[in-house]
Amino acid sequence: MEPQQLKDVAAAKIDESRELLLSVSSRLWQNPELALEERMAHQLLTETLESSGFSVTRHFVLDTGFKAEFGSARPHIAVMCEFDALPGIGHACGHNLIAEVAVGAGLGIKAAMEAGGLSGRVTVLGTPAEEAHGGKIDMIRSAFFTDVDVAMMAHPYKLTVARPRALSIQAFDVTFTGKASHAAGSPWEGLNALDAAVTAYQSVSNLRQEMRPDWRVHGIVKEGGQRPNIIPERAVLEYYIRAPTDKELAVLRRKVDACFDAAALATGCSWQSEINGHANSNLITNESLIKFYTKNLVRLNEPFLESEPDAVIGSTDMGNVSYEVPSVHPMFSVGGQAAIHTRDFAELAGDPAAQPHALTQAKALAMTGIDILTQPGVLEQIWEGFRADMARLKDF
């Protein structure tokens, strides 16, 4: 069969599975689970994929992780499947739709492989805890990606954007330690950790005039003492810092740490920091791979933007994957203008009106997988671009 015929097979399979895919998405949306607690989602997704003919490994790397494979040869295409929700606002990042797209793309690629007798492998990889831990990083450390040729996923958004910008991020707590004393009777005997934290917070805010326009620092006070009449001996700040690349992030972290050093010196306190979860790398969109994806969007009559230069979507552990293998992480419209991580976006993610958009993305990713499986030389072209990206970042 010709590649376009195989793409038609994949699209037909996804259309045929629309009720199954809607059911998966709806059940996830109705039962939001937080990072590392996605047990219903794990059961639902693994049973769905296993009943569809995939070989499923449950509790893969993490308790709620999984891999669902079809085929055993190369090329090996990995489709990322996210499914965790946000505290208080449910699927306000639309991970129920990400899971639906991943399952649909897997079904489409599998159908094309069967129809065309194609050699290769497709894995739908269940990656928990994107929002608060970074499950893909655990998958990287497990060596899963050592035999993966490309990684793909699609994320809901207010627009369809082929090359979104996602920044490197590090999340950490900073604990200042002083000495408790009676705040009225003998304050001079104390060392005020809250003063240290406030000084540090203000110093970081003052640092902003020296920060590049695409650097981000945001923090909160988590602990500031027990009672007003006790000099606080412990205060804790929580910070997220972000930058366009891992190297710039390291520069920003040194500048922020200098603020903490100065605050400790000024107050006589000490400080230490602890990383929360995994640090996320910036997202590197593979140019060759994304061009196949956008050509397939055109065939599907789906409008899109090549990029959104002034917008940042935040950060994602898919960035770490993009440092391991050629990757794409396009954003796709769900038919409304609400921002992600809002209650309004959660409503959009659970609206049946989002389904045509999700099905189109499943088709586009499946068709991109078929391009890789059927066109000689494509993988080398993709990997040449990947190696060039890695060299450029090394020299940056």
C-alpha beads as a LAMMPS data file, in Angstrom:
LAMMPS data file: protein, C-alpha beads

396 atoms
395 bonds

1 atom types
1 bond types

-500.0 500.0 xlo xhi
-500.0 500.0 ylo yhi
-500.0 500.0 zlo zhi

Masses

1 110.0

Atoms # bond

1 1 1 0.000 0.000 0.000
2 1 1 1.105 3.560 -0.699
3 1 1 1.856 5.882 2.269
4 1 1 -1.273 7.952 1.634
5 1 1 -3.410 4.825 1.639
6 1 1 -1.895 3.855 4.973
7 1 1 -2.657 7.316 6.315
8 1 1 -6.249 6.830 5.187
9 1 1 -6.313 3.546 7.088
10 1 1 -5.024 5.291 10.224
11 1 1 -7.571 8.101 9.926
12 1 1 -10.383 5.626 9.390
13 1 1 -9.341 3.668 12.480
14 1 1 -9.339 6.834 14.577
15 1 1 -12.772 7.816 13.268
16 1 1 -14.043 4.313 13.911
17 1 1 -12.755 4.603 17.502
18 1 1 -14.269 8.019 18.206
19 1 1 -16.751 6.728 20.809
20 1 1 -14.026 4.783 22.617
21 1 1 -11.735 7.808 22.603
22 1 1 -14.482 10.131 23.832
23 1 1 -15.251 7.691 26.623
24 1 1 -11.589 7.635 27.700
25 1 1 -11.333 11.410 27.688
26 1 1 -14.644 11.900 29.485
27 1 1 -13.882 9.421 32.248
28 1 1 -10.513 11.034 32.876
29 1 1 -12.105 14.479 32.948
30 1 1 -14.835 13.355 35.360
31 1 1 -12.299 11.702 37.683
32 1 1 -9.296 14.051 37.925
33 1 1 -6.318 12.608 39.787
34 1 1 -3.238 14.449 40.990
35 1 1 0.361 13.681 40.107
36 1 1 1.506 10.172 41.100
37 1 1 -2.043 9.312 42.235
38 1 1 -3.516 8.529 38.782
39 1 1 -4.686 5.003 39.617
40 1 1 -8.059 5.092 37.874
41 1 1 -6.405 6.608 34.806
42 1 1 -3.731 3.908 34.853
43 1 1 -6.336 1.165 34.925
44 1 1 -8.538 2.783 32.282
45 1 1 -5.742 3.472 29.814
46 1 1 -3.958 0.144 30.192
47 1 1 -7.188 -1.827 29.814
48 1 1 -8.174 0.227 26.768
49 1 1 -4.841 -0.298 25.033
50 1 1 -4.566 -3.962 25.978
51 1 1 -8.044 -4.681 24.642
52 1 1 -6.993 -2.904 21.428
53 1 1 -4.149 -5.334 20.805
54 1 1 -1.174 -3.643 22.472
55 1 1 1.271 -5.477 24.712
56 1 1 0.979 -3.584 27.991
57 1 1 3.439 -3.285 30.862
58 1 1 1.663 -1.888 33.910
59 1 1 3.371 0.098 36.689
60 1 1 6.251 0.845 34.349
61 1 1 9.034 2.771 36.152
62 1 1 6.463 4.567 38.333
63 1 1 3.419 3.053 40.017
64 1 1 1.038 4.820 37.630
65 1 1 3.333 4.622 34.601
66 1 1 2.847 2.182 31.736
67 1 1 3.983 1.297 28.252
68 1 1 1.777 -0.176 25.543
69 1 1 3.700 -1.567 22.574
70 1 1 2.916 -2.907 19.136
71 1 1 5.733 -4.319 17.007
72 1 1 9.298 -4.987 18.043
73 1 1 11.577 -3.605 15.330
74 1 1 12.860 -0.171 14.350
75 1 1 11.959 2.603 13.746
76 1 1 10.528 2.989 17.229
77 1 1 7.947 5.751 17.615
78 1 1 6.968 6.777 21.168
79 1 1 3.736 8.713 21.719
80 1 1 3.598 10.432 25.111
81 1 1 0.428 9.996 27.160
82 1 1 -0.177 12.401 30.059
83 1 1 -3.160 12.103 32.397
84 1 1 -2.622 13.913 35.706
85 1 1 -4.804 16.815 36.808
86 1 1 -4.341 20.003 38.818
87 1 1 -5.333 20.537 42.462
88 1 1 -8.675 22.267 42.833
89 1 1 -9.326 22.873 39.132
90 1 1 -9.206 19.373 37.633
91 1 1 -8.150 18.955 34.011
92 1 1 -7.414 22.643 33.503
93 1 1 -4.367 21.682 31.437
94 1 1 -6.367 19.262 29.306
95 1 1 -4.378 16.112 30.028
96 1 1 -7.516 14.074 29.463
97 1 1 -7.280 15.216 25.830
98 1 1 -3.542 14.494 25.670
99 1 1 -4.316 10.930 26.723
100 1 1 -7.079 10.662 24.150
101 1 1 -4.795 11.922 21.374
102 1 1 -2.038 9.505 22.402
103 1 1 -4.350 6.495 22.424
104 1 1 -5.882 7.554 19.108
105 1 1 -2.497 8.072 17.462
106 1 1 -1.349 4.675 18.729
107 1 1 -4.441 2.997 17.325
108 1 1 -3.944 4.734 13.976
109 1 1 -0.282 3.796 13.623
110 1 1 -0.992 0.211 14.672
111 1 1 -3.768 -0.111 12.084
112 1 1 -1.479 1.194 9.338
113 1 1 1.327 -1.172 10.365
114 1 1 -1.060 -4.122 10.205
115 1 1 -2.567 -3.080 6.879
116 1 1 0.789 -2.423 5.225
117 1 1 2.865 -5.088 6.919
118 1 1 5.199 -2.339 8.130
119 1 1 8.256 -3.082 10.202
120 1 1 8.738 -0.963 13.300
121 1 1 7.293 -0.338 16.715
122 1 1 4.859 2.117 18.258
123 1 1 4.711 2.662 22.014
124 1 1 2.078 4.656 23.830
125 1 1 4.050 5.673 26.900
126 1 1 2.058 6.511 30.013
127 1 1 3.999 9.296 31.721
128 1 1 2.508 10.296 35.083
129 1 1 2.867 13.498 37.036
130 1 1 3.811 16.048 34.400
131 1 1 2.355 18.808 36.550
132 1 1 4.220 18.223 39.802
133 1 1 6.999 15.670 39.468
134 1 1 8.061 15.070 35.882
135 1 1 7.438 11.399 35.177
136 1 1 9.148 11.515 31.793
137 1 1 12.427 12.201 33.551
138 1 1 12.040 8.957 35.476
139 1 1 11.430 7.251 32.124
140 1 1 14.637 8.801 30.781
141 1 1 16.608 7.593 33.796
142 1 1 15.192 4.101 33.321
143 1 1 16.868 4.069 29.862
144 1 1 13.552 3.670 28.043
145 1 1 14.509 6.195 25.374
146 1 1 17.790 4.516 24.420
147 1 1 16.084 2.623 21.572
148 1 1 13.434 5.247 20.722
149 1 1 13.805 7.011 17.360
150 1 1 11.279 9.839 17.793
151 1 1 8.916 11.068 20.506
152 1 1 5.641 12.876 19.865
153 1 1 2.668 14.330 21.687
154 1 1 0.130 17.135 21.303
155 1 1 -1.141 19.470 24.023
156 1 1 -4.473 21.361 24.120
157 1 1 -4.349 25.161 24.041
158 1 1 -6.278 28.164 22.733
159 1 1 -4.515 27.958 19.336
160 1 1 -2.876 25.330 17.187
161 1 1 0.848 26.124 17.279
162 1 1 3.477 23.865 15.744
163 1 1 6.514 25.191 17.618
164 1 1 5.546 26.391 21.111
165 1 1 8.125 27.848 23.479
166 1 1 8.589 26.001 26.753
167 1 1 11.267 27.170 29.158
168 1 1 13.732 25.307 31.335
169 1 1 12.569 25.325 34.932
170 1 1 13.893 24.517 38.377
171 1 1 11.617 24.460 41.429
172 1 1 13.135 24.597 44.882
173 1 1 12.589 25.505 48.525
174 1 1 14.972 27.826 50.351
175 1 1 15.112 27.402 54.127
176 1 1 16.633 30.131 56.301
177 1 1 17.683 29.096 59.799
178 1 1 18.185 31.586 62.620
179 1 1 17.783 31.474 66.396
180 1 1 14.566 31.769 68.390
181 1 1 14.237 34.285 71.203
182 1 1 11.550 36.276 72.996
183 1 1 10.583 39.087 70.657
184 1 1 9.926 41.549 73.504
185 1 1 12.167 40.366 76.322
186 1 1 15.427 39.660 74.501
187 1 1 15.120 40.093 70.712
188 1 1 18.873 40.773 70.507
189 1 1 19.463 37.149 71.460
190 1 1 17.698 35.938 68.323
191 1 1 18.537 35.658 64.644
192 1 1 15.416 36.397 62.610
193 1 1 14.971 33.864 59.805
194 1 1 11.881 35.698 58.556
195 1 1 13.944 38.866 58.136
196 1 1 16.384 36.815 56.091
197 1 1 13.572 35.465 53.924
198 1 1 12.010 38.903 53.413
199 1 1 15.399 40.391 52.548
200 1 1 16.024 37.559 50.096
201 1 1 12.598 37.963 48.510
202 1 1 13.114 41.694 48.081
203 1 1 16.619 41.161 46.699
204 1 1 15.310 38.739 44.099
205 1 1 12.644 41.271 43.145
206 1 1 15.352 43.938 42.793
207 1 1 17.270 41.530 40.573
208 1 1 14.536 41.696 37.925
209 1 1 15.997 44.809 36.292
210 1 1 19.111 42.739 35.530
211 1 1 17.162 39.790 34.157
212 1 1 16.752 39.083 30.481
213 1 1 13.207 39.554 29.114
214 1 1 12.658 35.802 28.739
215 1 1 13.853 34.860 32.233
216 1 1 11.197 34.215 34.868
217 1 1 11.398 34.078 38.674
218 1 1 8.343 33.625 40.904
219 1 1 8.265 32.821 44.589
220 1 1 6.097 32.601 47.693
221 1 1 6.629 32.515 51.445
222 1 1 5.754 29.024 52.707
223 1 1 6.737 29.437 56.357
224 1 1 7.410 32.594 58.327
225 1 1 7.387 31.743 62.019
226 1 1 4.984 30.488 64.657
227 1 1 3.911 33.502 66.764
228 1 1 4.687 37.226 66.719
229 1 1 6.300 37.079 70.171
230 1 1 8.908 34.529 69.068
231 1 1 11.801 35.528 66.834
232 1 1 11.348 33.114 63.894
233 1 1 14.161 30.579 63.765
234 1 1 12.922 29.077 60.489
235 1 1 11.470 30.588 57.320
236 1 1 10.922 28.917 53.973
237 1 1 10.543 30.374 50.488
238 1 1 9.473 28.397 47.435
239 1 1 10.723 29.516 44.025
240 1 1 10.347 28.587 40.388
241 1 1 13.013 29.938 38.060
242 1 1 12.794 29.634 34.273
243 1 1 14.987 30.469 31.282
244 1 1 15.064 29.626 27.561
245 1 1 17.848 27.025 27.927
246 1 1 19.432 24.907 30.639
247 1 1 22.644 26.950 30.391
248 1 1 20.816 30.236 30.934
249 1 1 18.921 28.652 33.818
250 1 1 22.242 27.885 35.526
251 1 1 23.274 31.530 35.147
252 1 1 19.977 32.719 36.611
253 1 1 20.260 30.291 39.528
254 1 1 23.680 31.685 40.437
255 1 1 22.262 35.208 40.488
256 1 1 19.333 34.171 42.666
257 1 1 21.620 32.257 45.031
258 1 1 23.679 35.422 45.474
259 1 1 20.522 37.118 46.803
260 1 1 20.116 34.334 49.352
261 1 1 23.786 34.623 50.368
262 1 1 23.414 38.366 50.888
263 1 1 20.248 37.963 52.969
264 1 1 21.887 35.366 55.190
265 1 1 24.960 37.540 55.668
266 1 1 22.868 40.598 56.527
267 1 1 20.849 38.774 59.193
268 1 1 23.376 36.319 60.572
269 1 1 21.276 33.373 59.432
270 1 1 22.195 30.376 57.303
271 1 1 20.338 28.969 54.310
272 1 1 20.019 25.811 52.283
273 1 1 17.932 24.800 49.282
274 1 1 16.194 21.628 48.189
275 1 1 15.059 20.857 44.655
276 1 1 11.364 19.988 44.337
277 1 1 10.727 17.202 41.841
278 1 1 12.784 17.158 38.668
279 1 1 14.114 20.166 36.777
280 1 1 12.577 20.501 33.310
281 1 1 14.667 21.369 30.261
282 1 1 13.523 23.736 27.526
283 1 1 11.611 22.209 24.629
284 1 1 13.550 21.626 21.405
285 1 1 11.251 21.120 18.435
286 1 1 12.867 18.958 15.770
287 1 1 12.485 20.869 12.513
288 1 1 12.317 17.904 10.151
289 1 1 9.819 16.072 12.306
290 1 1 7.564 19.086 12.805
291 1 1 7.494 19.730 9.043
292 1 1 6.004 16.283 8.473
293 1 1 3.445 17.020 11.181
294 1 1 2.433 20.387 9.661
295 1 1 2.161 18.881 6.170
296 1 1 -0.267 16.375 7.618
297 1 1 -2.232 19.170 9.308
298 1 1 -2.543 20.818 5.901
299 1 1 -3.853 17.555 4.413
300 1 1 -6.401 17.462 7.235
301 1 1 -7.443 21.075 6.505
302 1 1 -6.499 22.143 10.027
303 1 1 -5.357 25.794 10.361
304 1 1 -2.284 26.411 12.489
305 1 1 0.440 28.872 13.405
306 1 1 4.056 27.932 12.777
307 1 1 5.005 29.621 16.073
308 1 1 3.843 32.158 18.630
309 1 1 7.026 34.232 19.125
310 1 1 5.938 36.357 22.082
311 1 1 4.193 33.606 24.024
312 1 1 5.567 31.086 26.516
313 1 1 3.497 28.045 27.448
314 1 1 5.412 27.444 30.684
315 1 1 7.576 24.362 31.131
316 1 1 7.237 20.623 30.567
317 1 1 9.172 17.416 31.130
318 1 1 8.784 16.831 27.390
319 1 1 11.659 19.302 27.205
320 1 1 13.900 16.709 28.846
321 1 1 12.772 14.115 26.319
322 1 1 13.661 16.518 23.506
323 1 1 17.275 16.447 24.734
324 1 1 17.269 12.643 24.405
325 1 1 15.573 11.991 21.044
326 1 1 14.031 14.081 18.241
327 1 1 10.710 15.348 19.572
328 1 1 7.650 17.441 18.807
329 1 1 5.105 18.882 21.235
330 1 1 2.635 20.983 19.205
331 1 1 -0.241 22.765 20.890
332 1 1 -3.756 22.417 19.507
333 1 1 -6.883 24.492 19.705
334 1 1 -9.865 23.120 21.587
335 1 1 -12.223 25.746 20.234
336 1 1 -12.051 28.453 22.906
337 1 1 -9.804 31.285 24.058
338 1 1 -9.422 30.422 27.753
339 1 1 -5.886 30.224 29.134
340 1 1 -4.581 26.888 30.350
341 1 1 -4.578 26.268 34.117
342 1 1 -7.907 28.062 34.549
343 1 1 -11.374 26.778 35.410
344 1 1 -12.601 28.021 32.043
345 1 1 -10.041 25.858 30.250
346 1 1 -11.056 22.860 32.349
347 1 1 -14.592 23.331 31.031
348 1 1 -13.303 23.440 27.452
349 1 1 -11.278 20.257 27.998
350 1 1 -14.406 18.386 29.069
351 1 1 -16.687 19.783 26.362
352 1 1 -17.610 17.347 23.558
353 1 1 -16.907 20.247 21.170
354 1 1 -13.190 19.623 21.783
355 1 1 -13.443 16.147 20.293
356 1 1 -13.055 17.002 16.581
357 1 1 -9.859 18.878 17.445
358 1 1 -8.490 15.969 19.458
359 1 1 -9.278 13.466 16.709
360 1 1 -7.543 15.663 14.131
361 1 1 -4.422 15.751 16.306
362 1 1 -4.473 11.984 16.738
363 1 1 -4.628 11.664 12.948
364 1 1 -1.818 14.173 12.396
365 1 1 0.496 12.381 14.817
366 1 1 -0.403 8.979 13.374
367 1 1 0.256 10.219 9.834
368 1 1 3.603 11.632 10.947
369 1 1 4.475 8.232 12.377
370 1 1 3.551 6.635 9.053
371 1 1 5.856 9.077 7.235
372 1 1 8.717 7.807 9.397
373 1 1 7.824 4.149 8.882
374 1 1 7.430 4.371 5.094
375 1 1 9.965 6.906 3.798
376 1 1 13.597 5.778 3.546
377 1 1 16.076 8.357 4.740
378 1 1 13.602 10.307 6.817
379 1 1 15.020 9.172 10.146
380 1 1 18.573 10.118 9.236
381 1 1 17.366 13.569 8.223
382 1 1 15.524 13.923 11.534
383 1 1 18.554 12.785 13.523
384 1 1 20.926 15.061 11.631
385 1 1 18.797 17.977 12.779
386 1 1 18.751 16.621 16.335
387 1 1 22.538 16.320 16.458
388 1 1 22.880 19.854 15.080
389 1 1 20.515 21.163 17.783
390 1 1 22.533 19.433 20.508
391 1 1 25.811 20.847 19.154
392 1 1 24.332 24.359 19.004
393 1 1 23.135 24.175 22.597
394 1 1 26.506 22.856 23.749
395 1 1 28.247 25.842 22.164
396 1 1 25.685 28.395 23.344

Bonds

1 1 1 2
2 1 2 3
3 1 3 4
4 1 4 5
5 1 5 6
6 1 6 7
7 1 7 8
8 1 8 9
9 1 9 10
10 1 10 11
11 1 11 12
12 1 12 13
13 1 13 14
14 1 14 15
15 1 15 16
16 1 16 17
17 1 17 18
18 1 18 19
19 1 19 20
20 1 20 21
21 1 21 22
22 1 22 23
23 1 23 24
24 1 24 25
25 1 25 26
26 1 26 27
27 1 27 28
28 1 28 29
29 1 29 30
30 1 30 31
31 1 31 32
32 1 32 33
33 1 33 34
34 1 34 35
35 1 35 36
36 1 36 37
37 1 37 38
38 1 38 39
39 1 39 40
40 1 40 41
41 1 41 42
42 1 42 43
43 1 43 44
44 1 44 45
45 1 45 46
46 1 46 47
47 1 47 48
48 1 48 49
49 1 49 50
50 1 50 51
51 1 51 52
52 1 52 53
53 1 53 54
54 1 54 55
55 1 55 56
56 1 56 57
57 1 57 58
58 1 58 59
59 1 59 60
60 1 60 61
61 1 61 62
62 1 62 63
63 1 63 64
64 1 64 65
65 1 65 66
66 1 66 67
67 1 67 68
68 1 68 69
69 1 69 70
70 1 70 71
71 1 71 72
72 1 72 73
73 1 73 74
74 1 74 75
75 1 75 76
76 1 76 77
77 1 77 78
78 1 78 79
79 1 79 80
80 1 80 81
81 1 81 82
82 1 82 83
83 1 83 84
84 1 84 85
85 1 85 86
86 1 86 87
87 1 87 88
88 1 88 89
89 1 89 90
90 1 90 91
91 1 91 92
92 1 92 93
93 1 93 94
94 1 94 95
95 1 95 96
96 1 96 97
97 1 97 98
98 1 98 99
99 1 99 100
100 1 100 101
101 1 101 102
102 1 102 103
103 1 103 104
104 1 104 105
105 1 105 106
106 1 106 107
107 1 107 108
108 1 108 109
109 1 109 110
110 1 110 111
111 1 111 112
112 1 112 113
113 1 113 114
114 1 114 115
115 1 115 116
116 1 116 117
117 1 117 118
118 1 118 119
119 1 119 120
120 1 120 121
121 1 121 122
122 1 122 123
123 1 123 124
124 1 124 125
125 1 125 126
126 1 126 127
127 1 127 128
128 1 128 129
129 1 129 130
130 1 130 131
131 1 131 132
132 1 132 133
133 1 133 134
134 1 134 135
135 1 135 136
136 1 136 137
137 1 137 138
138 1 138 139
139 1 139 140
140 1 140 141
141 1 141 142
142 1 142 143
143 1 143 144
144 1 144 145
145 1 145 146
146 1 146 147
147 1 147 148
148 1 148 149
149 1 149 150
150 1 150 151
151 1 151 152
152 1 152 153
153 1 153 154
154 1 154 155
155 1 155 156
156 1 156 157
157 1 157 158
158 1 158 159
159 1 159 160
160 1 160 161
161 1 161 162
162 1 162 163
163 1 163 164
164 1 164 165
165 1 165 166
166 1 166 167
167 1 167 168
168 1 168 169
169 1 169 170
170 1 170 171
171 1 171 172
172 1 172 173
173 1 173 174
174 1 174 175
175 1 175 176
176 1 176 177
177 1 177 178
178 1 178 179
179 1 179 180
180 1 180 181
181 1 181 182
182 1 182 183
183 1 183 184
184 1 184 185
185 1 185 186
186 1 186 187
187 1 187 188
188 1 188 189
189 1 189 190
190 1 190 191
191 1 191 192
192 1 192 193
193 1 193 194
194 1 194 195
195 1 195 196
196 1 196 197
197 1 197 198
198 1 198 199
199 1 199 200
200 1 200 201
201 1 201 202
202 1 202 203
203 1 203 204
204 1 204 205
205 1 205 206
206 1 206 207
207 1 207 208
208 1 208 209
209 1 209 210
210 1 210 211
211 1 211 212
212 1 212 213
213 1 213 214
214 1 214 215
215 1 215 216
216 1 216 217
217 1 217 218
218 1 218 219
219 1 219 220
220 1 220 221
221 1 221 222
222 1 222 223
223 1 223 224
224 1 224 225
225 1 225 226
226 1 226 227
227 1 227 228
228 1 228 229
229 1 229 230
230 1 230 231
231 1 231 232
232 1 232 233
233 1 233 234
234 1 234 235
235 1 235 236
236 1 236 237
237 1 237 238
238 1 238 239
239 1 239 240
240 1 240 241
241 1 241 242
242 1 242 243
243 1 243 244
244 1 244 245
245 1 245 246
246 1 246 247
247 1 247 248
248 1 248 249
249 1 249 250
250 1 250 251
251 1 251 252
252 1 252 253
253 1 253 254
254 1 254 255
255 1 255 256
256 1 256 257
257 1 257 258
258 1 258 259
259 1 259 260
260 1 260 261
261 1 261 262
262 1 262 263
263 1 263 264
264 1 264 265
265 1 265 266
266 1 266 267
267 1 267 268
268 1 268 269
269 1 269 270
270 1 270 271
271 1 271 272
272 1 272 273
273 1 273 274
274 1 274 275
275 1 275 276
276 1 276 277
277 1 277 278
278 1 278 279
279 1 279 280
280 1 280 281
281 1 281 282
282 1 282 283
283 1 283 284
284 1 284 285
285 1 285 286
286 1 286 287
287 1 287 288
288 1 288 289
289 1 289 290
290 1 290 291
291 1 291 292
292 1 292 293
293 1 293 294
294 1 294 295
295 1 295 296
296 1 296 297
297 1 297 298
298 1 298 299
299 1 299 300
300 1 300 301
301 1 301 302
302 1 302 303
303 1 303 304
304 1 304 305
305 1 305 306
306 1 306 307
307 1 307 308
308 1 308 309
309 1 309 310
310 1 310 311
311 1 311 312
312 1 312 313
313 1 313 314
314 1 314 315
315 1 315 316
316 1 316 317
317 1 317 318
318 1 318 319
319 1 319 320
320 1 320 321
321 1 321 322
322 1 322 323
323 1 323 324
324 1 324 325
325 1 325 326
326 1 326 327
327 1 327 328
328 1 328 329
329 1 329 330
330 1 330 331
331 1 331 332
332 1 332 333
333 1 333 334
334 1 334 335
335 1 335 336
336 1 336 337
337 1 337 338
338 1 338 339
339 1 339 340
340 1 340 341
341 1 341 342
342 1 342 343
343 1 343 344
344 1 344 345
345 1 345 346
346 1 346 347
347 1 347 348
348 1 348 349
349 1 349 350
350 1 350 351
351 1 351 352
352 1 352 353
353 1 353 354
354 1 354 355
355 1 355 356
356 1 356 357
357 1 357 358
358 1 358 359
359 1 359 360
360 1 360 361
361 1 361 362
362 1 362 363
363 1 363 364
364 1 364 365
365 1 365 366
366 1 366 367
367 1 367 368
368 1 368 369
369 1 369 370
370 1 370 371
371 1 371 372
372 1 372 373
373 1 373 374
374 1 374 375
375 1 375 376
376 1 376 377
377 1 377 378
378 1 378 379
379 1 379 380
380 1 380 381
381 1 381 382
382 1 382 383
383 1 383 384
384 1 384 385
385 1 385 386
386 1 386 387
387 1 387 388
388 1 388 389
389 1 389 390
390 1 390 391
391 1 391 392
392 1 392 393
393 1 393 394
394 1 394 395
395 1 395 396
